[in-house]
Amino acid sequence: MLQYFPREPTYPIVAKSVADIRAANTSHKKLGAIGFCWGAPSVLYLGSENAPKESQVDAVAFAHPSVIEASDFEQVKVPGLYMCCEVDKQFPKEKQEAAKLVAEKSAEEHDVFSKFVYFPRVTHGWSIKGDSENAYTAKAMRHAAAEAISFFGLELSTSS
């Protein structure tokens, strides 16, 4: 999978994008990032101590990630929402559990909020390219959107 979606070459690209957004929108104090599938490593990077200061975001989220490992959560120092699904070859249950342990430890060390949300009966990709004709999947898609909206609304408010 890494040969198709290499992680590290994307980091300077996303870092520059965040820096450009911050420079163009100086009135906005906080910025969040959400990644789907192979976008997940980039948002974890942007929420980590490894990203350049001007490119760090204030909250991160992902749904149905690919090409991530539990160790990717070690340096995350901002609040995180991590949406996982039941049927996922890219991020199977064992990897989800390992990631959750590391994320919770990192969140405690940095005193930030961290939340894993599990979506049963849906498959990888459900949140943005799920079968909206399937009533259950469509409901899961709406719930994922509501989770993300609520999370960023709370974490990026000026009072948080």
trRosetta pair geometry for C-beta under 8 A, 3 or more apart (Angstrom, degrees):
i j d omega theta_ij theta_ji phi_ij phi_ji
1 4 6.1 -66 -163 39 41 104
1 5 6.3 -26 163 37 78 102
1 66 6.3 -134 178 175 140 111
1 67 5.5 -155 124 -76 118 94
1 90 7.2 125 -121 -126 160 91
2 5 6.7 -84 -131 69 30 64
2 6 5.9 60 176 -102 74 57
2 7 6.9 -48 -136 -11 95 92
2 67 5.8 126 -87 -130 71 118
3 6 7.2 11 -132 -63 19 87
5 38 4.0 -88 -171 -141 153 150
5 66 6.6 56 70 110 156 124
5 67 5.5 -146 94 -22 115 153
6 9 4.9 46 103 20 120 111
6 10 7.1 161 96 -16 70 92
7 10 6.3 -79 -169 32 32 106
7 11 7.2 39 150 -39 70 98
7 41 4.5 -72 -133 135 112 160
7 42 7.7 -162 -154 -58 75 67
7 45 7.9 154 174 -47 101 134
7 67 5.9 -168 -64 142 107 126
8 11 5.7 -35 -156 2 44 119
9 12 7.6 -52 -173 27 40 97
9 13 7.6 32 142 -8 63 114
10 13 5.3 -66 -161 42 52 116
10 14 5.9 39 151 -15 86 106
10 41 7.5 102 65 90 129 109
10 42 5.4 -74 122 -84 124 115
11 14 6.2 -59 -141 41 30 101
11 15 5.9 31 160 -21 66 111
11 42 6.7 -170 -93 -121 56 76
11 45 5.2 -111 -118 167 103 161
11 51 7.5 -143 -167 -104 102 81
12 15 5.5 -56 -140 40 30 115
12 16 6.2 33 160 -20 65 105
13 16 6.1 -56 -151 35 26 108
13 17 6.6 28 150 -20 61 107
14 17 5.4 -50 -148 34 37 117
14 18 6.4 36 155 -17 67 102
14 33 7.8 76 -179 -148 121 151
14 42 4.5 132 -36 -168 166 120
14 45 7.0 105 76 80 135 123
14 46 6.1 -94 135 -62 121 116
14 55 7.5 108 117 -176 69 123
15 18 6.0 -55 -151 36 31 108
15 19 6.3 30 152 -17 65 108
15 45 7.8 -79 -61 129 96 116
15 46 7.1 -174 -89 -99 64 84
15 51 5.7 -176 -107 -154 107 94
15 52 5.5 87 -171 25 130 105
15 55 3.7 7 -155 -154 77 165
16 19 5.6 -55 -145 40 33 112
16 20 6.1 35 155 -21 66 106
16 55 7.3 -22 -45 -101 23 128
17 20 5.8 -56 -149 36 28 111
17 21 6.4 28 153 -19 64 105
18 21 5.6 -53 -147 36 33 112
18 22 6.3 32 155 -18 66 105
18 31 6.7 143 -152 120 96 149
18 33 7.2 -49 -91 -68 120 131
18 46 6.0 145 -52 -137 156 123
18 51 7.8 13 56 178 152 137
18 54 7.6 154 110 129 94 65
18 55 4.3 104 76 -150 122 69
18 56 7.6 157 136 22 150 12
18 57 6.2 -106 -136 -62 139 92
19 22 5.8 -54 -147 38 30 111
19 23 6.3 29 154 -19 64 108
19 52 7.1 -3 -68 87 125 125
19 54 4.6 54 -116 124 98 109
19 55 4.9 -44 -48 -78 90 83
20 23 5.7 -55 -145 38 30 111
20 24 6.2 21 159 -13 65 111
21 24 6.0 -63 -144 42 27 105
21 25 6.0 -17 169 20 66 115
21 31 6.5 120 111 -131 126 148
22 25 6.6 -80 -134 58 21 82
22 26 7.5 63 165 -90 59 54
22 28 7.8 -120 -124 78 56 101
22 31 6.5 -94 -80 -22 89 151
22 54 6.2 -160 69 -178 150 82
22 55 7.9 -139 1 -95 135 38
23 26 7.2 -3 -163 -63 27 88
23 54 8.0 30 -51 -180 93 124
25 28 4.4 7 141 18 114 116
28 31 6.5 79 131 -67 121 86
29 158 6.5 80 45 -112 136 87
30 58 4.2 -60 -154 34 94 162
30 59 7.4 38 172 0 116 99
30 155 7.7 -163 163 129 145 72
30 156 4.4 -177 109 -148 129 78
30 158 7.6 -167 1 -89 120 53
31 57 5.0 -97 101 -134 88 84
31 58 5.8 119 52 10 49 97
31 156 7.4 73 -81 -127 8 124
32 57 5.8 101 -128 171 25 123
32 58 6.2 -68 -74 66 66 80
32 59 4.2 -25 -111 70 104 94
32 60 6.8 -177 -162 -78 78 31
32 61 7.1 27 170 2 117 99
32 152 4.7 -137 43 -127 167 108
32 155 6.6 93 -85 92 129 119
32 156 5.3 -91 -29 -62 114 130
33 42 7.5 -106 155 118 139 89
33 43 4.4 -170 114 -124 109 94
33 46 5.0 33 30 82 157 151
33 47 7.2 -146 49 -45 112 94
33 57 4.6 -154 -6 -36 105 173
33 59 7.8 171 26 89 58 55
33 60 5.5 -13 67 -115 86 75
33 61 7.6 -175 97 32 46 66
34 39 7.8 46 126 121 51 130
34 43 6.4 14 -138 -101 13 155
34 60 7.3 149 -89 -167 44 52
34 61 4.3 -17 -111 72 90 97
34 62 6.5 163 -164 -85 64 41
34 63 7.6 20 180 -3 107 90
34 148 5.9 33 -107 -148 152 129
34 152 7.7 -71 -48 -59 116 131
35 38 7.9 -92 172 103 113 30
35 39 3.0 -157 -157 121 92 91
35 40 4.4 177 103 -75 123 35
35 41 7.4 -123 138 33 165 38
35 42 5.6 150 -95 59 145 91
35 43 3.9 -150 -11 -11 116 120
35 44 7.8 -76 30 -14 143 72
35 60 7.7 -8 6 -169 99 97
35 61 7.6 171 25 92 60 53
35 62 4.7 -20 68 -107 83 96
35 65 7.2 53 105 -107 105 91
36 39 5.2 37 43 39 47 123
36 40 7.4 4 -158 -48 3 81
36 62 6.9 167 -84 -158 33 72
36 63 5.4 -11 -113 62 80 90
36 64 6.5 25 -161 61 75 91
36 125 8.0 75 172 -125 110 54
36 127 6.6 -143 -123 76 116 116
36 128 5.3 -4 -139 3 163 141
37 40 6.9 -147 100 -13 16 98
37 64 5.9 -7 -74 106 63 94
37 65 6.8 138 -139 -137 15 28
37 66 4.9 9 -176 2 66 113
37 90 7.3 2 -142 125 74 173
37 124 7.6 84 -103 176 91 99
37 125 6.7 21 -72 -91 115 75
38 41 7.0 -24 -173 16 58 102
38 65 7.9 103 -84 -165 24 60
38 66 4.6 -38 -72 69 67 116
38 67 5.5 37 -125 22 83 121
39 42 5.5 -57 -166 38 57 115
39 43 6.4 49 144 -19 82 103
39 62 7.1 -180 94 -124 84 101
40 43 6.1 -60 -148 36 34 104
40 44 6.4 32 158 -17 68 106
40 62 4.0 64 -114 -142 93 152
40 65 3.2 21 -38 -126 171 106
40 66 6.6 145 26 37 119 49
40 67 7.4 158 63 63 102 73
40 68 5.2 -74 113 -38 122 134
41 44 5.7 -58 -149 38 34 111
41 45 6.2 38 152 -22 67 106
41 65 7.6 120 -38 -165 62 114
41 67 5.6 -50 -33 102 130 98
41 68 5.3 -173 -76 -84 81 88
41 72 6.4 -99 -124 -138 76 148
42 45 5.5 -53 -150 35 32 115
42 46 6.4 31 153 -19 66 105
43 46 5.4 -50 -144 37 37 112
43 47 6.3 25 157 -9 66 108
43 57 7.5 -44 -153 40 74 146
43 60 4.4 142 158 -153 103 110
43 61 7.0 -63 160 55 156 35
43 62 5.7 175 57 -64 139 100
44 47 6.0 -65 -148 45 30 103
44 48 6.3 39 150 -37 64 113
44 60 6.4 128 -86 158 40 160
44 62 7.5 -27 -45 -30 90 137
44 68 6.6 110 -4 -127 153 127
44 72 4.8 39 137 157 157 110
44 73 6.7 -81 -147 -84 125 53
44 76 5.8 -71 -156 -78 78 116
45 48 5.5 -61 -149 23 30 120
45 50 6.1 -70 -152 79 76 115
45 51 5.6 113 150 -65 74 103
45 72 8.0 -60 -56 -161 67 101
46 51 5.2 70 -123 -77 36 162
46 55 6.4 -103 -130 146 83 87
46 56 6.3 148 178 -135 61 39
46 57 4.6 35 143 3 111 109
46 60 6.5 147 77 -92 96 118
47 51 7.6 76 15 4 16 136
47 56 7.0 92 -118 -160 26 81
47 57 5.7 -50 -78 63 71 93
47 59 7.3 4 -108 -175 122 13
47 60 3.8 -83 -42 -25 143 134
47 76 4.8 23 112 -142 109 87
47 77 6.8 -174 158 44 74 55
47 78 4.2 -113 -154 41 100 113
47 80 6.5 113 146 -79 168 103
48 51 5.7 117 65 -7 75 91
48 56 7.7 -131 61 -120 36 99
48 75 3.9 53 -156 112 110 105
48 76 5.3 -58 -84 -84 76 47
48 77 6.6 101 -137 4 35 86
49 75 4.8 -111 30 -172 91 105
49 77 5.7 70 -51 -15 86 132
50 75 5.5 58 -19 129 98 158
51 55 4.8 -121 168 95 109 103
51 56 4.9 145 87 -80 120 71
51 57 8.0 9 83 1 165 71
52 55 4.5 66 64 18 87 111
52 56 7.4 -142 89 -30 41 79
53 56 6.0 -41 -152 3 32 114
56 78 7.5 157 172 -39 101 133
57 60 6.2 110 84 -68 125 82
57 78 6.5 -136 96 54 70 173
58 78 5.7 177 -179 -147 28 135
58 79 7.7 13 146 32 65 94
58 155 6.8 166 125 147 96 100
58 156 6.2 116 88 -104 127 79
59 78 5.5 -143 -90 151 34 116
59 79 4.7 -18 -120 70 92 97
59 80 7.2 178 -166 -79 66 39
59 81 7.7 32 170 -2 105 94
59 151 7.1 177 164 146 137 95
59 152 6.1 168 93 -114 140 67
59 155 3.9 89 -83 129 153 144
59 156 6.0 -108 17 -57 132 88
60 76 6.8 -98 38 -147 141 120
60 78 6.0 104 -4 84 92 114
60 79 7.5 172 30 92 62 52
60 80 5.0 -12 71 -110 90 84
60 81 7.5 -164 103 32 50 65
61 80 6.7 158 -86 -162 48 58
61 81 3.9 -5 -113 65 101 99
61 82 7.2 -157 -149 -71 56 38
61 83 7.2 32 -180 -5 97 99
61 148 5.4 147 130 -123 163 91
61 151 6.0 113 -79 97 135 148
61 152 7.1 -84 -12 -55 136 97
62 65 4.9 37 144 -69 139 106
62 81 7.8 172 25 93 46 66
62 82 5.9 8 54 -125 88 65
62 83 6.8 -150 100 36 49 77
63 83 4.1 -15 -107 74 79 118
63 84 7.9 -163 -148 -67 52 29
63 126 7.8 -108 162 67 119 76
63 127 3.9 -18 148 18 154 160
63 128 7.1 135 81 -18 134 96
63 144 5.7 55 -112 -165 145 131
63 148 7.7 -62 -41 -62 118 125
64 83 7.2 -34 -24 103 58 88
64 84 7.2 120 -85 -130 46 42
64 85 5.7 -1 -88 4 95 117
64 88 6.1 -155 -138 -120 86 129
64 90 7.1 73 173 65 80 128
64 91 6.8 -180 -159 32 47 127
64 124 4.8 134 -162 -148 124 61
64 125 5.6 -141 120 -47 165 29
64 126 6.5 142 -50 28 139 75
64 127 6.1 -169 0 10 110 107
65 68 4.9 -13 146 12 134 130
65 82 7.7 -36 -18 -153 127 94
65 84 7.8 -44 16 -97 90 81
65 90 6.9 -152 104 125 48 116
65 91 5.1 79 68 -58 80 147
66 90 4.1 -58 -105 -171 81 138
66 91 6.9 -118 -86 -36 40 98
66 124 7.9 70 -68 -161 98 129
67 90 7.5 -44 -23 -167 52 106
68 72 4.8 -80 -161 22 93 157
68 91 7.0 14 53 -98 100 114
68 95 7.9 126 88 166 80 125
68 99 7.1 52 122 -106 114 137
69 72 5.4 124 60 -18 64 96
69 95 7.6 -94 -129 -150 46 108
69 99 7.6 -178 154 -86 29 96
70 73 6.3 -52 -176 22 50 110
70 95 7.0 -148 -49 -161 89 67
70 98 4.0 -86 -69 134 140 99
70 99 4.5 -138 -105 -84 70 53
70 101 7.1 3 -154 59 130 90
70 102 4.4 129 173 -1 92 142
71 74 5.5 -19 -167 -13 57 120
71 102 6.7 -116 -86 -149 28 164
72 76 7.7 47 136 -37 66 109
72 99 7.6 -11 52 -128 96 104
73 76 5.2 -46 -155 11 55 122
73 80 7.8 -125 -134 46 100 173
73 99 5.8 122 -21 -163 137 76
73 102 4.3 126 70 112 119 105
73 103 4.1 -82 -166 -78 150 71
73 106 5.3 -161 146 12 85 146
74 102 6.0 -57 -66 -179 69 116
74 106 5.7 -174 -141 -81 25 126
75 106 7.3 -53 1 -139 9 136
76 80 5.9 15 159 -47 144 139
76 103 6.9 -5 54 -129 138 78
76 106 5.4 80 59 133 83 146
76 107 7.7 -15 98 -67 105 70
76 110 7.6 -127 109 17 57 155
77 106 7.4 -104 -80 169 50 102
77 110 4.3 -169 -142 -130 71 153
77 112 6.6 127 173 -11 43 145
78 110 7.7 -63 -44 134 25 146
78 112 5.8 -173 -170 -154 19 161
79 107 7.8 61 -118 -131 48 107
79 112 4.8 -140 -69 174 58 105
79 113 4.2 15 -126 61 108 88
79 114 6.8 -157 -151 -71 55 50
79 151 7.7 -171 135 -177 120 98
79 155 4.7 -142 70 -124 146 134
80 103 6.4 -103 76 -161 143 120
80 107 7.1 -116 31 -84 104 114
80 112 7.5 72 -2 124 78 120
80 113 7.6 -171 33 102 49 64
80 114 4.9 13 55 -124 94 79
80 115 7.2 -170 98 34 60 60
81 115 5.3 -8 -114 68 67 101
81 117 6.9 5 -173 -2 88 113
81 147 6.4 166 -179 149 138 103
81 148 6.6 173 98 -104 148 59
81 151 4.2 -25 -48 -137 149 167
82 99 7.3 -156 175 129 160 125
82 100 7.7 -162 81 -92 144 75
82 103 6.6 -67 -12 -128 151 172
82 114 7.6 10 0 -174 110 85
82 115 7.0 177 27 93 72 51
82 116 4.8 -27 74 -107 104 69
82 117 7.1 166 83 22 50 68
83 116 7.9 160 -85 -162 27 52
83 117 4.8 -18 -109 67 72 104
83 119 6.5 33 -178 -19 93 116
83 127 6.4 81 111 -71 140 147
83 144 5.5 95 -173 -133 161 99
83 147 6.3 126 -82 91 126 149
83 148 7.6 -60 -25 -59 139 94
84 88 6.9 -109 -170 14 81 159
84 91 6.2 -117 -133 119 102 126
84 96 4.8 100 -165 -123 164 128
84 116 6.4 -4 7 -170 116 98
84 117 7.2 161 26 81 68 50
84 118 5.6 -24 74 -108 94 62
84 119 6.9 -176 92 21 41 81
85 88 5.1 121 71 -47 90 119
85 118 7.6 134 -107 -163 22 57
85 119 4.7 -33 -106 70 73 101
85 120 7.9 153 -159 -93 62 12
85 122 4.6 -88 -145 86 125 90
85 123 6.3 137 131 -143 144 6
85 124 6.4 -169 59 -73 132 42
85 126 5.6 123 -94 16 153 129
85 140 8.0 69 -113 172 109 142
86 93 7.8 8 -150 -70 50 103
86 118 7.4 76 -65 178 72 94
86 119 6.8 -109 -16 97 81 58
86 120 4.9 58 -51 -139 132 48
86 121 5.8 46 25 -27 146 24
86 122 6.4 114 27 45 93 51
86 123 7.7 -56 69 -81 77 45
87 121 7.8 14 -8 -156 107 19
87 122 7.0 -146 34 106 94 30
87 123 4.2 -39 85 -103 112 75
87 124 6.9 -102 107 -15 70 73
88 91 4.8 -23 133 61 131 72
88 92 6.0 -170 86 -82 77 42
88 96 7.9 88 66 -50 133 120
88 123 6.8 157 -74 -163 62 52
88 124 4.4 116 -124 -67 77 94
89 92 6.5 6 -132 -61 27 97
89 124 6.5 -70 31 -21 71 145
90 124 5.4 103 18 -124 111 146
91 95 5.3 -120 -157 90 58 127
91 96 6.0 86 155 -64 93 85
91 99 7.8 -20 -159 -4 109 149
91 124 7.4 135 30 -104 87 108
92 95 5.4 91 57 15 66 101
92 96 7.0 -119 111 -9 33 94
93 96 5.4 -54 -145 34 32 117
93 97 6.4 30 158 -19 66 104
94 97 6.0 -54 -150 34 29 109
94 98 6.5 26 153 -15 63 107
95 98 5.7 -54 -145 40 34 111
95 99 6.0 35 156 -20 67 109
96 99 5.8 -59 -147 39 27 110
96 100 6.2 31 154 -25 63 107
96 116 7.3 121 -178 -163 97 138
96 118 7.7 85 170 -101 149 101
97 100 5.6 -51 -146 31 30 115
97 101 6.8 32 155 -20 62 101
98 101 6.0 -54 -156 31 32 111
98 102 6.8 22 153 -9 65 107
99 102 5.9 -61 -150 42 34 106
99 103 5.8 33 155 -20 70 112
100 103 5.7 -55 -139 39 28 111
100 104 6.1 28 161 -20 64 107
100 116 5.1 -36 -110 -36 108 158
101 104 6.1 -56 -147 35 25 108
101 105 6.6 24 155 -17 61 108
102 105 5.8 -57 -151 37 32 111
102 106 6.2 28 154 -16 67 108
103 106 5.8 -57 -146 40 30 109
103 107 6.1 32 155 -22 66 108
103 114 5.2 175 151 -177 100 144
103 116 7.1 119 76 -55 147 107
104 107 5.6 -51 -143 36 30 113
104 108 6.4 32 155 -19 63 105
104 114 6.0 -161 -96 85 49 138
105 108 5.8 -56 -152 35 29 110
105 109 6.4 28 152 -18 64 107
106 109 5.6 -54 -146 37 33 112
106 110 6.2 7 162 3 68 111
106 114 7.5 101 77 -66 86 154
107 110 6.3 -68 -141 52 26 93
107 111 7.9 89 163 -92 55 3
107 112 5.1 -105 -148 74 74 77
107 113 6.8 -31 -162 143 124 8
107 114 3.4 -106 -76 -12 154 128
108 111 7.2 22 -171 -77 30 44
113 155 7.1 -135 57 -94 128 109
115 151 7.2 -143 51 -110 133 122
117 144 7.9 165 102 -111 136 68
117 147 5.6 -77 0 -142 172 158
119 122 5.0 -23 129 36 114 124
119 126 6.7 -149 113 79 146 146
119 127 7.9 161 0 -67 167 94
119 140 5.1 95 -166 -157 126 118
119 143 7.3 154 -110 87 112 125
119 144 6.8 -20 -72 -69 147 104
121 136 6.1 -50 118 153 132 139
121 140 7.6 -156 81 -61 88 144
122 126 3.8 30 167 -88 124 166
122 130 6.4 -31 -156 -117 118 135
122 136 7.6 -159 -72 129 90 97
122 137 5.7 125 -115 -116 104 79
122 140 4.8 -165 -55 126 146 169
123 126 5.8 131 60 -53 49 102
123 130 7.8 144 55 -115 77 91
125 128 7.0 -84 -172 57 64 75
125 129 4.8 -44 170 64 106 101
125 130 6.6 157 117 -67 73 63
126 129 7.7 -100 -114 66 9 54
126 130 3.8 40 -156 -80 57 122
126 137 5.9 -129 -149 -151 104 95
126 140 5.7 -20 153 109 132 129
126 141 6.5 -135 154 -74 79 80
126 144 7.4 147 107 -28 94 151
127 130 6.6 75 -24 -21 13 114
127 140 7.5 -97 -89 131 62 90
127 141 5.9 144 -143 -124 39 66
127 144 4.0 -114 -127 131 106 166
127 145 7.5 154 -169 -49 92 68
128 141 7.6 140 -71 -139 23 104
130 134 7.4 -94 157 52 97 112
130 137 4.3 -161 163 172 123 114
130 138 7.2 -170 107 -74 117 41
130 140 6.8 -141 -162 79 176 108
130 141 5.0 -150 48 -67 131 116
131 134 4.2 56 101 4 112 110
131 137 4.9 65 61 76 78 158
131 138 7.6 -74 104 -50 57 78
132 137 7.0 -115 -86 104 28 102
132 138 4.8 79 -152 -99 57 99
132 141 6.6 -48 -97 26 82 161
133 138 7.4 151 15 -50 9 121
134 137 4.0 53 83 21 113 113
134 138 6.3 172 80 -17 55 86
135 138 5.7 -56 -143 37 26 113
135 139 6.4 26 157 -19 62 106
136 139 5.8 -56 -152 35 30 110
136 140 6.5 29 150 -18 65 105
137 140 5.5 -53 -148 37 35 113
137 141 6.3 41 151 -24 66 102
138 141 5.6 -49 -150 32 32 116
138 142 6.7 32 151 -17 63 103
139 142 5.7 -53 -151 36 35 111
139 143 6.3 35 151 -19 66 105
140 143 5.6 -53 -146 38 33 113
140 144 6.4 37 153 -22 65 103
141 144 5.8 -52 -149 33 30 112
141 145 6.6 29 153 -16 63 105
142 145 5.7 -54 -150 37 33 111
142 146 6.2 32 152 -18 66 107
143 146 5.6 -54 -145 38 33 112
143 147 6.3 39 154 -24 65 102
144 147 5.7 -49 -149 31 31 114
144 148 6.5 27 155 -15 63 106
145 148 5.9 -58 -150 38 31 108
145 149 6.2 29 155 -18 67 109
146 149 5.8 -54 -141 39 31 111
146 150 6.0 29 160 -17 65 110
147 150 6.0 -62 -148 40 24 108
147 151 6.0 25 157 -21 64 112
148 151 5.7 -55 -142 37 28 112
148 152 6.3 16 164 -8 65 108
149 152 6.4 -62 -145 43 24 100
149 153 6.0 28 156 -24 62 113
150 153 5.6 -58 -144 36 26 115
150 154 6.4 19 160 -13 63 108
151 154 6.2 -66 -154 39 25 104
151 155 6.0 4 162 -3 65 117
152 155 5.9 -62 -130 49 31 101
152 156 5.2 2 179 4 71 122
153 156 6.9 -59 -118 47 12 91
153 157 6.5 32 163 -50 53 101
154 157 6.2 -44 -153 0 23 113
154 160 6.1 104 159 -81 60 145
155 160 5.6 -145 -143 118 28 163
156 160 7.1 18 11 41 8 133
157 160 4.9 97 60 -12 85 103
